[in-house]
Amino acid sequence: MFSFGNPQYLFLLLLVPVVLGLFLLSRHARTKKLKKYGNLLILQQQMPTASRYTPWIRISLELLAFVLIVVMLARPLAKTEQELKTVKVQGSEVVVAVDLSNSMLASTTEDVDGMSRLQRTKHVVEKLFERLENDKVGLVVFAGDAFVQMPLTNDFSAAKHYLNSLSTNMIENQGTAIGAAIETSMSLFSDNPQCQKSIVLITDGENHEDDAEQSVRAAKDAGVIVNVVGVGSAKAMPIPWQGGYLTTENGQVVTTAFNESAAMNLAKIGDGVYVPANNTAVVDILDDQLKKAKKTNMEKKVFTPANEQFPVVAWMVLALLVVSLFVTDKKISWLMNTNFFSKK
C-alpha cells in the first residue's frame, strides 16, 4: 500500500494530456506540410530511414519519465503493515515549568543585545527533551498565574511544538508566581507511587506573588524532586519592549537582575540540583540528575516510519531518460530489414 508525503504535486499530472495533445498537433502539422509537396506514399519512399514509430516511442518514454518525476516530487511512501505500536519502556515523569514573565525578555548575559532569557530557556529545554526519550514530560507556564501548557506525554514532537510557541504574551497577569507553578506542576503527575516524579523549574529567580519555598517543601514531602535552572545575569538589565525598553509610568527604565541565591535555595529545599542556563553543561547536568530518578514501566507509542520510495523512482527516471537519448526519428538500423508481418 502506498501513500504520498507531498500529494499536492500530483496535480502536475494534468499536464500529461496537454503535452500529448501538443504532440498530436505537431504530428498533424508535419503531415499537412508534407502533403503540400506531393503524395505521402511517394515522399515516404524517398525518406527510407525516417521512422513513423520512433517519435511515438520517444514521446512515450519522455511522458513516462515526466509522470515518474511528478511521483518522485510527491514523495511516494510504502506503508508498512504496522505503523504504530505500543512498547514497554523504563521511564519517569518530568514536568518543566517555564517562567513567562516580562523579565524573561531581558538578556541572559550582561550584554543588552544578548540572547533573551526566554530564548535560552527554549534552547535548553529542547535539548533536554532529546535526552528524555523514554520519559513522560509535561509543560507548565507561569507569570502572575500558572497554567498547564501541555499534559504529560511521550510525544516529543508535540512537546517541541508547544515549547517553540511559548511567549510572554501568553499570560496576561504578569508577575512571577513560582509557588503557583510548583502546585500546577504537581497536578500533572500520575498517582503511580512506583514512578519517580521531578520538576525542572526555569526562572530568573524573581518571585513576587507567593511563598515559593513553602510550595517546594510540599512537593518534596510528596516525593517530588525540584530542580532549578537559573536564567539571567546578576547585573540589572533593561527589558526590551516595543522597539525600546519597558518603562514605569514615570518614564524610568525597568530593570531586572537574576536572583541566583533564591534559585539555589529552592533547589536545595527541593533536593534537586541548581544549574545556570549559561553553563555549557546545563543539559548534561540535568540529564544526569533525572537519570538518577527511579524508573518504572511505561507504555510508549512508537511510529514506524513509512519507507521512502524516492530512490527507486529516481533510478527509473534516469533509465528512461537515458533510453530516450538513443531514440531518434530514424528507423532502428537492426530492424530496417525485418518484416514482422510478411508471410514466409
ZAMARGU-4260 file (C-alpha; in steps of 0.2 Angstrom, whole numbers, plus 5000, padded with zeros to 4 digits):
<rodrens>
0) 5000/5000/5000 | 5007/5017/4995 | 5004/5035/5001 | 5012/5051/4997 | 5021/5064/5008
5) 5018/5078/4996 | 5002/5073/4986 | 4999/5091/4980 | 5012/5089/4967 | 5001/5075/4959
10) 4991/5089/4951 | 5006/5091/4939 | 5000/5075/4930 | 4986/5086/4922 | 5000/5092/4911
15) 5002/5074/4903 | 4986/5075/4892 | 4991/5093/4887 | 5008/5088/4881 | 5001/5073/4872
20) 4989/5085/4863 | 5003/5096/4858 | 5012/5081/4851 | 4997/5076/4841 | 4995/5093/4834
25) 5013/5094/4829 | 5012/5077/4820 | 4996/5083/4811 | 5005/5099/4806 | 5020/5089/4800
30) 5009/5078/4789 | 4999/5093/4782 | 5016/5101/4777 | 5022/5085/4768 | 5006/5084/4758
35) 5010/5101/4751 | 5025/5093/4742 | 5016/5078/4735 | 5009/5061/4738 | 5013/5054/4756
40) 5017/5037/4750 | 5030/5043/4737 | 5038/5055/4749 | 5040/5041/4762 | 5049/5031/4749
45) 5061/5045/4747 | 5064/5045/4765 | 5068/5027/4769 | 5077/5030/4785 | 5063/5041/4793
50) 5053/5031/4805 | 5034/5033/4808 | 5035/5024/4825 | 5051/5030/4834 | 5044/5048/4838
55) 5029/5039/4847 | 5042/5028/4856 | 5052/5044/4862 | 5037/5054/4867 | 5030/5039/4877
60) 5047/5037/4886 | 5048/5056/4890 | 5030/5056/4896 | 5033/5041/4907 | 5048/5049/4914
65) 5038/5065/4917 | 5025/5055/4926 | 5038/5047/4937 | 5046/5064/4941 | 5030/5070/4947
70) 5028/5055/4958 | 5045/5057/4964 | 5041/5075/4969 | 5026/5069/4978 | 5037/5058/4989
75) 5030/5040/4987 | 5029/5031/5003 | 5027/5012/5005 | 5017/5009/5021 | 5022/4995/5032
80) 5009/4983/5040 | 5011/4991/5057 | 5014/5010/5058 | 5010/5012/5076 | 5014/5001/5090
85) 5015/5001/5109 | 5031/4996/5118 | 5036/4995/5136 | 5050/5006/5142 | 5058/5011/5159
90) 5055/5030/5162 | 5049/5043/5175 | 5038/5058/5175 | 5046/5076/5172 | 5037/5092/5172
95) 5046/5108/5165 | 5039/5124/5172 | 5044/5139/5162 | 5044/5157/5168 | 5035/5168/5155
100) 5036/5185/5165 | 5041/5200/5155 | 5058/5199/5164 | 5062/5184/5153 | 5063/5196/5138
105) 5079/5203/5146 | 5096/5197/5140 | 5103/5182/5149 | 5120/5189/5149 | 5127/5206/5153
110) 5126/5211/5135 | 5110/5221/5132 | 5109/5214/5115 | 5112/5196/5120 | 5101/5181/5119
115) 5085/5183/5129 | 5081/5173/5144 | 5066/5165/5136 | 5076/5160/5120 | 5090/5152/5131
120) 5076/5143/5140 | 5069/5136/5124 | 5086/5130/5119 | 5090/5121/5135 | 5073/5113/5136
125) 5073/5107/5118 | 5090/5099/5121 | 5084/5091/5137 | 5068/5084/5128 | 5080/5075/5116
130) 5088/5066/5131 | 5071/5061/5139 | 5065/5049/5125 | 5058/5036/5137 | 5051/5048/5150
135) 5034/5057/5150 | 5036/5076/5150 | 5023/5090/5154 | 5025/5108/5152 | 5018/5122/5164
140) 5020/5141/5160 | 5019/5154/5173 | 5020/5173/5177 | 5007/5180/5189 | 4997/5164/5187
145) 5002/5147/5181 | 4994/5136/5168 | 4996/5119/5160 | 5003/5121/5143 | 5005/5103/5139
150) 5000/5087/5150 | 5011/5073/5152 | 5016/5064/5136 | 5030/5055/5127 | 5026/5063/5111
155) 5041/5074/5110 | 5036/5081/5093 | 5021/5089/5101 | 5032/5094/5116 | 5044/5103/5105
160) 5029/5112/5096 | 5022/5118/5112 | 5039/5124/5118 | 5043/5134/5102 | 5026/5143/5104
165) 5030/5150/5121 | 5029/5169/5123 | 5027/5181/5137 | 5011/5187/5129 | 5003/5170/5133
170) 4999/5176/5151 | 4990/5192/5154 | 4993/5193/5173 | 5011/5197/5174 | 5022/5194/5189
175) 5032/5179/5195 | 5022/5166/5205 | 5034/5152/5207 | 5023/5144/5221 | 5008/5143/5209
180) 5020/5135/5195 | 5025/5121/5208 | 5007/5117/5213 | 5001/5117/5195 | 5016/5105/5190
185) 5011/5094/5204 | 4993/5092/5197 | 5000/5084/5181 | 5009/5069/5190 | 5000/5052/5190
190) 4995/5043/5206 | 5008/5029/5202 | 5018/5028/5218 | 5032/5017/5209 | 5036/5032/5197
195) 5048/5045/5202 | 5042/5062/5198 | 5053/5078/5195 | 5050/5096/5192 | 5063/5107/5182
200) 5059/5125/5186 | 5067/5138/5174 | 5066/5155/5181 | 5076/5171/5184 | 5073/5169/5202
205) 5062/5184/5205 | 5046/5179/5215 | 5033/5192/5218 | 5017/5183/5221 | 5018/5169/5233
210) 5028/5158/5245 | 5039/5148/5233 | 5048/5139/5247 | 5033/5133/5255 | 5027/5125/5238
215) 5044/5117/5235 | 5043/5109/5253 | 5026/5102/5249 | 5032/5095/5233 | 5047/5087/5242
220) 5036/5080/5255 | 5026/5072/5241 | 5042/5064/5235 | 5044/5076/5220 | 5062/5082/5217
225) 5063/5100/5212 | 5077/5105/5200 | 5081/5124/5196 | 5088/5131/5181 | 5093/5150/5183
230) 5092/5162/5168 | 5099/5179/5168 | 5114/5189/5175 | 5117/5197/5192 | 5119/5214/5183
235) 5102/5223/5181 | 5097/5223/5163 | 5083/5233/5154 | 5068/5223/5147 | 5066/5225/5128
240) 5048/5232/5124 | 5040/5238/5108 | 5056/5244/5100 | 5063/5251/5115 | 5063/5246/5134
245) 5050/5244/5147 | 5047/5259/5157 | 5037/5264/5173 | 5023/5277/5172 | 5036/5290/5177
250) 5046/5285/5161 | 5060/5276/5171 | 5068/5261/5163 | 5063/5245/5171 | 5077/5233/5175
255) 5078/5215/5181 | 5093/5206/5189 | 5094/5187/5191 | 5092/5182/5209 | 5104/5167/5210
260) 5104/5164/5229 | 5085/5162/5228 | 5086/5150/5214 | 5099/5140/5223 | 5089/5140/5239
265) 5074/5132/5230 | 5084/5118/5223 | 5092/5115/5240 | 5075/5114/5248 | 5068/5103/5234
270) 5083/5090/5235 | 5087/5094/5217 | 5101/5102/5208 | 5104/5120/5203 | 5112/5125/5187
275) 5114/5141/5177 | 5107/5141/5160 | 5123/5149/5153 | 5133/5134/5159 | 5138/5124/5143
280) 5135/5108/5153 | 5117/5113/5159 | 5109/5099/5149 | 5121/5086/5154 | 5119/5090/5172
285) 5100/5090/5171 | 5101/5073/5162 | 5112/5065/5174 | 5101/5071/5188 | 5085/5065/5180
290) 5093/5048/5176 | 5095/5045/5195 | 5076/5045/5196 | 5068/5028/5200 | 5061/5021/5183
295) 5045/5012/5181 | 5036/5003/5167 | 5028/5014/5155 | 5019/5012/5138 | 5026/5022/5123
300) 5019/5024/5106 | 5032/5021/5093 | 5028/5026/5075 | 5036/5015/5062 | 5041/5027/5048
305) 5035/5023/5030 | 5048/5018/5018 | 5054/5032/5006 | 5052/5026/4988 | 5061/5041/4981
310) 5077/5032/4976 | 5068/5018/4967 | 5058/5031/4956 | 5074/5042/4953 | 5083/5027/4946
315) 5068/5023/4934 | 5068/5041/4928 | 5086/5041/4925 | 5084/5024/4915 | 5070/5031/4904
320) 5079/5047/4900 | 5095/5038/4895 | 5085/5026/4884 | 5076/5041/4876 | 5093/5049/4871
325) 5096/5035/4859 | 5079/5036/4851 | 5079/5047/4836 | 5067/5050/4821 | 5077/5037/4811
330) 5072/5019/4809 | 5081/5007/4821 | 5095/5000/4810 | 5095/4982/4815 | 5076/4982/4812
335) 5076/4990/4795 | 5077/4974/4785 | 5065/4964/4796 | 5047/4962/4791 | 5037/4956/4805
340) 5021/4955/4795 | 5026/4946/4779 | 5022/4928/4775 | 5036/4916/4773
</rodrens>
